[in-house]
Amino acid sequence: LAENYPPPTPCTKPISDSLLETQITQLKSNHIERDRIKDAKWLISNSCLSVFLSGKILAAFDYDDAKLILAEFGYDYIMDKANFLNLLNSFYHKTEKEELKTFYSSKTQKQIKP
């Protein structure tokens, strides 16, 4: 089943803290991980987020594999891509941290190539 999320668009005004906290509270209330990930993807794709705010969303998840899915999904949507690796602080395990670094390297290498 294909997931339909809007394409990334430039954003200039991040989502308000109060709205984000409301959305995160709703995420936490859903106990089915697959649905929580889907809802978080919707939030990411429909909000103007910084890396800091993305980290708040990741903090709503207990497992690094879910956080990795969301961090990689959110890369194209965040406004301050240069700070992306700050999300490493959201992870507990070295494996997922290394995967995120590899992902970031692959994204930044594609931008450099002519």
Secondary structure, DSSP 8 states (H G I E B T S, - for coil): ------------S---HHHHHHHHHHHHH---HHHHHHHHHHHHHTS-B-HHHHHHHHTT-S-HHHHHHHHHHHGGGBS-GGGGGGGGGG--SHHHHHHHHHHHHHHHHHHH--
